[in-house]
């Protein structure tokens, strides 16, 4: 079962010219692994969601992932003792919470692709600083988000009564992600985890990859693999760090990613 990254996404997780979830689903199915995909709630019901001021990250991501796993377990032909969840980007970041909300032992393992180990504001400011350096984002926009994230970190901030200076909207969503530390939560869990990371990813960097490694160093059932050519959507490119322009070029997730996931699933399943 596949859990999307941030923003409204269809079942292919379409972004510009890329369709990573289509690639993953096709590749895994070709090796005998059934895959459940779905349109994200913010994609399927955009107008309805946009009018809700109290939407949280659980409303946007966590709840549907939990429901999808429960629905998958009821499908004919599915081995309900060997269900795995794959989360990309924000989907990976929320994986510890998804696992906490699942019935005990209902998920055999989880695969996290380009998953942040830091809070979302930390990550976004790093992204925006890089985009400013490429002249692909106005410096004023970076300054705006720096100010907004500082408001979120104020101990007196209340999502129920945000200050007038808070302009991001959906305060419950932003407050949650500003205080969510996924790697810390994962320390006390025991579901096997596989972390895959593109070394050229500018959105979720190797700092996050190393953060997971450090936080989970006392756990014995975690695996980590870094790919030198891959960007945030796990397509290949050249240069030390990818740029947004790379996403406009049609590309597919390489077969070696599918093979590595399948190998780990086979080794981890009951």
QUIQUITA-V564961 format. One record per pair of residues at least 6 apart in sequence whose ideal C-beta (glycine too) atoms are under 8 Angstrom apart, sorted by the first residue. I is the first residue (numbers start at 1). J is the second residue. If there is no record, write none. Layout:
# QUIQUITA-V564961
{{I:J} {I:J}}
This chain:
# QUIQUITA-V564961
{{1:35} {1:36} {1:37} {1:65} {1:68} {1:69} {1:72} {1:83} {1:84} {1:85} {1:86} {2:13} {2:21} {2:24} {2:25} {2:35} {2:36} {2:37} {2:86} {2:87} {2:88} {2:91} {3:61} {3:65} {3:85} {3:86} {3:87} {3:88} {3:91} {3:92} {3:94} {3:95} {3:98} {4:13} {4:21} {4:40} {4:61} {4:88} {4:89} {4:90} {4:91} {5:13} {5:88} {5:89} {5:90} {5:91} {5:114} {6:89} {6:90} {6:120} {7:42} {8:40} {8:42} {8:43} {8:46} {9:15} {9:21} {9:39} {9:40} {9:42} {9:43} {10:39} {10:40} {10:43} {11:21} {11:22} {11:37} {11:38} {11:39} {12:19} {12:20} {12:21} {12:22} {12:37} {13:19} {13:20} {13:21} {13:22} {13:88} {15:233} {15:247} {16:247} {16:248} {17:247} {17:248} {17:249} {17:250} {17:251} {18:233} {18:235} {18:247} {18:250} {18:251} {20:88} {20:233} {20:234} {20:235} {20:253} {21:37} {21:88} {23:252} {23:253} {24:35} {24:86} {24:253} {24:258} {24:261} {25:35} {25:37} {27:253} {27:255} {27:257} {27:258} {28:35} {28:258} {28:261} {28:262} {29:35} {30:258} {31:258} {31:262} {33:262} {33:265} {34:75} {34:77} {34:78} {36:68} {36:71} {36:72} {38:64} {38:68} {40:60} {40:61} {40:64} {41:49} {41:59} {41:60} {41:64} {42:49} {42:60} {49:55} {49:59} {49:60} {52:59} {53:169} {53:170} {53:171} {54:172} {55:170} {55:172} {55:173} {56:172} {56:173} {56:176} {57:90} {57:94} {57:173} {57:176} {57:177} {57:180} {58:97} {58:176} {60:173} {61:90} {61:91} {61:94} {62:94} {62:97} {62:98} {62:101} {65:85} {65:87} {65:91} {65:94} {65:98} {66:98} {66:101} {66:102} {69:83} {69:85} {69:102} {69:106} {69:107} {70:103} {70:106} {72:78} {72:83} {73:80} {73:83} {73:106} {74:80} {79:269} {80:106} {81:108} {81:270} {82:108} {82:269} {82:270} {83:106} {83:107} {83:108} {84:107} {84:108} {84:109} {84:110} {84:111} {84:265} {84:268} {85:95} {85:98} {85:99} {85:107} {85:110} {85:111} {86:110} {86:111} {86:112} {86:113} {86:261} {87:93} {87:94} {87:95} {87:98} {87:110} {87:111} {87:112} {87:113} {87:115} {88:113} {88:114} {88:115} {89:113} {89:114} {89:115} {89:116} {89:203} {89:204} {89:232} {90:116} {90:120} {91:115} {92:112} {92:113} {92:114} {92:115} {92:116} {93:115} {93:116} {93:117} {93:120} {93:180} {93:182} {94:180} {94:182} {95:110} {95:112} {95:115} {95:182} {95:186} {95:193} {96:182} {96:185} {96:186} {96:189} {97:180} {97:182} {97:185} {98:110} {99:107} {99:110} {99:189} {99:191} {100:185} {100:189} {107:191} {108:191} {108:192} {108:268} {108:269} {108:270} {109:191} {109:192} {109:193} {109:194} {109:264} {109:265} {109:268} {109:269} {110:191} {110:192} {110:193} {110:194} {111:193} {111:194} {111:196} {111:261} {111:264} {111:265} {112:193} {112:194} {112:195} {112:196} {112:212} {113:196} {113:197} {113:234} {114:196} {114:197} {114:198} {114:201} {114:203} {114:204} {114:208} {114:232} {114:234} {115:182} {115:195} {115:204} {115:208} {115:212} {116:123} {116:182} {116:204} {116:208} {117:182} {117:183} {117:208} {117:209} {117:211} {117:212} {117:215} {118:181} {118:207} {118:208} {118:211} {119:177} {119:178} {119:179} {119:180} {119:181} {120:177} {120:178} {120:180} {121:145} {121:149} {121:152} {121:153} {121:177} {121:178} {123:203} {123:204} {123:208} {124:145} {124:149} {125:142} {125:145} {125:146} {125:149} {126:205} {127:202} {127:203} {128:137} {128:141} {128:142} {128:145} {129:142} {130:202} {130:241} {131:137} {131:244} {132:138} {132:139} {132:142} {134:243} {136:243} {136:244} {144:167} {147:165} {148:166} {148:167} {148:168} {149:178} {151:157} {151:162} {151:163} {151:165} {151:166} {152:166} {152:174} {152:175} {152:178} {153:178} {157:163} {157:166} {157:175} {159:171} {159:172} {159:174} {159:175} {160:171} {162:171} {168:174} {183:211} {183:212} {183:214} {183:215} {183:216} {184:215} {186:193} {186:212} {186:215} {186:216} {187:215} {187:216} {187:218} {187:219} {190:219} {190:221} {191:221} {192:221} {192:222} {192:223} {192:268} {193:216} {193:221} {193:222} {193:223} {194:222} {194:223} {194:224} {194:225} {194:261} {194:264} {194:268} {195:209} {195:212} {195:213} {195:222} {195:223} {195:224} {195:225} {196:225} {196:227} {196:234} {196:257} {196:260} {196:261} {197:204} {197:206} {197:208} {197:209} {197:224} {197:225} {197:226} {197:227} {198:226} {198:227} {198:229} {198:230} {198:231} {198:232} {198:234} {198:242} {199:206} {199:226} {199:227} {199:228} {199:229} {199:230} {200:228} {200:229} {200:230} {200:231} {200:237} {200:239} {200:240} {200:241} {200:242} {201:230} {201:231} {201:232} {201:242} {202:231} {202:232} {202:241} {202:242} {202:243} {203:232} {204:232} {206:226} {209:224} {209:226} {212:222} {212:224} {213:224} {216:222} {223:264} {225:260} {227:234} {227:257} {229:236} {229:237} {229:238} {230:236} {230:237} {230:254} {230:257} {231:237} {231:242} {231:246} {231:247} {232:242} {233:247} {233:253} {234:253} {234:254} {234:257} {235:246} {235:251} {235:252} {235:253} {235:254} {236:251} {236:254} {237:246}}
